[in-house]
Amino acid sequence: MVGRNNSDLPPGFRFHPTDEELIVYYLRNQATSRPCPVSIIPEVDLYKFDPWELPEKTEFGENEWYFFTPRDRKYPNGVRPNRAAVSGYWKATGTDKSIYSGSKYVGIKKSLVFYQGKPPKGIKSDWIMHEYRLSESRSQPNKQNGSMRLDDWVLCRIYKKKNNLGKAVEIKAEDDQSAEIVTTSADHDATHHELQTQAALKFPRICSLTHLWEMDYMGTISQLYGENPYNNNAIYDNQIIVSSNGNHVPRQLGEVPQQFQGNQPVYVHPVFEFQ
């Protein structure tokens, strides 16, 4: 079965079958010589190639690739498959997973990792294989005596996982972006606080009674609404009161500026003070 050109597939087509679908609709059809729903999985003897050469053997796939492949025996009288490839070998990892269609047991999924070099000192790579085989494949008798063929067909999914370096680069990029956002937010908050501080230091052009009270320009309510006349002969500032006779009297905290007529203090209405 030869892989079909992508141009023959409908627009937007994506091949993401489940484990059950791979076994029931593809591997079983391939093993019984029936057509598959879509002819995009090529027949390739995977063990005659290294994994990085396999993407070139199919016309469909981007991050993962599917193949039908036979399996041979490692020893003439044994049932162990031969996992040797060109420059390394495939080694099983984890436990086999049983695949069910409803309640019916239909196949097995095995995970393998590719090692470069010779066993047992091979170097582990990032290439992963998921091997699917039918549940009844092991029970089929050999068609030819002395044949090394273990299974006529199994279905394999090949992909390369991201290494730790690639993950570290992605994480660092995300951290840098987050730090930039935090820095920008902090700068904005600092600028906003500075503007608020500057605005608070500016004396308001129109002062309410609340403003005057907070700025210690007002005395008690009785002083505020007193009937003392406005004394034009008094000269004072915010800190020192100067009477008409030239005496300097320090102003107390919270005290309304006073004007003096002789030696008698006169409290001035704060409205006049800011005229």
N, C-alpha and C positions, 0 to 999 in steps of 0.2 A: 504494500500500500504506500503510495507516494504522496508526500505532503502537497496540499493544494495551494495555489497562489493566492495571496491576500486579496487580489483584485476580484476574485470570484466570491468572496464573502460579503454578506450584506453590510451596509454602512453601520458603524457603531458596534460591530460584533466584538464581543469579549468572551474569551474562553476561560471560565472559572468554575469548572465542575467540582462537585463534592466527591469524597472518597467513594460513596455508594454509586454515584453516576459513572465514575471512571470504570468501575468493575462491571456494573450491570449493562451499561449501554456501549462501552467501548472495548474493554478487554474481553468480555464474553463474546461479543460479536466477532472480534478479531480471531479468537481461538476457534470459533465454529465457522469461520469463512463467510460470515455475513457482513453486509456493509454497515459501517458506523454512521451515526447521525450526521456527522461532518467529517470529511476525510482530510484532516489537518495533522494527524499524528503519523509521522513516517516510521518505516521499519529500518532500524539501525542496530548493528551489533555494538553496544556501548563499550564492551570490554576491549575493543580493538582501537579505541581512541582515549585520549585524555579528556577530562571533563571540559576544559576550556576550548576544545576543538568541536564540541558537540553543537553549540549554537549555530554553527555554519552548516550543519547537516539538516536543518529544518527551515522552512520558509515562514513559520509562524511562531511568535513568542518574543517577549521583550525581557522580562526579568525571570522567567521560568520557561522551561522547554519540556515537551512530552515526547516519548519515544516508545515504540514497541520493540522489544529486543528478546532474543532467545537466551537461555541460560544453559551452560555446560557444567558437567560434573568436574570436580577437582580430582577425584580418583575414580577409576573405572567401576568399582563395586560399591562406591559410596553414594551418599545423597547430598553431600556438601557441595554447594555451587562454587565454581571457580571465580574469584573476585579480582584476579590480577588484571591490570590494565597495562598501557605502554610504559609509563614512567612511575607507576605506583600501584596502589591497590585500594579497593573499597572495603571498609570495615564496618560491620554492623554496630549500631549504638542504640541503647535503650531496649525496650521490650516490644515485641510485635503487637500490633493492634488488630483486633478482629473487626471486620466490617460486616454490617447487617443491612439487609433491605427489609424493612419492617421487622419481623421476628426471625427471618431466615438468614442464616449464616452464609455469606456469599464469597468472602475473600479475606486476605491478610495484607496488612500494610507494614512494611519494614523500613526503618530509617538507617541510612549508611553515610559515612563520612569518607572523603577521599584523602589518602595519605600518600605523599611523594616519597619514593625510595623503596627499599625492601623491608618486609616485616622481619623482626618486630621493631625496627628502629626507624620507621617512616616518620616523616614530618607532617603533622596534621594541617590540612588546608581548610579553606572556607567553602568548599564545594560540598553540597548536600544532595543526596538522592533519596527519594521516596519510591520504594519498589512495591508494586501491587501485583498479587498473583491470585488466581482462582482457588477456592477452597478445595476443589477436587483435582487440582493439577498434580499433586503428589501421588494420588491413587491411580493415575492412568498408567497402564503397562507400557513398557518400552516397545516401540514399533519395530526396532531393529536390535537384534542381540549384539552386545558389544558397543553400542552407541554411547558416546559421551554426552548426548543431549539430555538435559534434565527436564527442562520445560521448553515447549515450542515457543510460547510467548508469555512474557510478563510486560507490564506497563510501568514505565519509569518517569518520574518527574525530577528534573535536574534544575538546581538553582544555586546561586552563590550568595551566601549570607554576608551582611556587612560586618567588617572587622571592627575591633575595638578602637582603632585609630580613627576610622570614619565616624564612629559614634562620638568619640571625644571631640572631633572637630565640630560636629553638629551641636553638641552640648555647649561648647565654648561660644559658638556663634549666637546661640540662644541667650547665654548668660550676658554676652556683650550687649545684645539688643536690650535686655531687661535692665542692665546697668545704665544704659543711655537714657532709657525712659525714666528711671528713678532720678538720675542726675538732672534731667530737664525739669521734672516735677519739683525737685528741691530748689533749683534756681528760680523757678516761677514763684514758689512760696516765699523765698527770701526777698525777691523783688517786690512782691505784693506787701509783705510785712514792712519793708523799708518805705514804700509809698504811704502806707497807713501811718507810720511813725512821723513822716514829714508833714502829713496832713494834720496830725494831732498837734504838732508844734506851732502851726500857723494860728494866729489869733483870728477868731471869726469876725467877719465884717458886721454881722447882726447878732447881738448877744441876747439870748433869752435869760430869764431869771435862773434857769437851771445851769446855764453856762457860767453865769456870774457866781452862783453859789459854789460850783465846783472849782472855780479859779480863785476862791478866797477873797472875792471883791465885795461880798455881802456880810453884814453882821447878822444880828438877830432880826426876827420879823418886826419886833417893836421899833428897832432902829430904822429898819427899811421904810416903814410907813409913818415915821415920826414927822412932826410938822415943823421941824427946824427949817428956817429959810436957807436958801443957798447963799453962801458967803463968797462973794467975788474977790475978797481981799486975801483969800488963802491960796498958798502956793504949795503943791505937794507932788510927790511921785509915788510909785508903788511901794517903796520901802521906807522913805522918810517923809514926815509931814513937816512943812515949814509954815509957821504961823505968820500973821501980818506983822508981828513985832520982831521977827527974825529968829525966834526960837526953833530948834530942830528937835522934834519928838519922834523917836523910833516907833514904827507901826507894828502892832502885835498881830500874830497869826489869826486870821479870821475877822479882824477888826475893820469896820468900815472907815475909809479915810475921813479924818476929822478936819474941820476948820475952826479956827479960834477967833472969838470976839473977846478981846481981853484975855482973861484966863479961863473962860468957859468953853469947853469943847462943843462943837456943833457937828452932828452927823449929816453927811450929805447924801441925798438920794442917788443911787448908783447910775440912774439914767443920765443925770447931769454930768457925772464923772467922765463919760465917754463921748460927750459932745465936742 
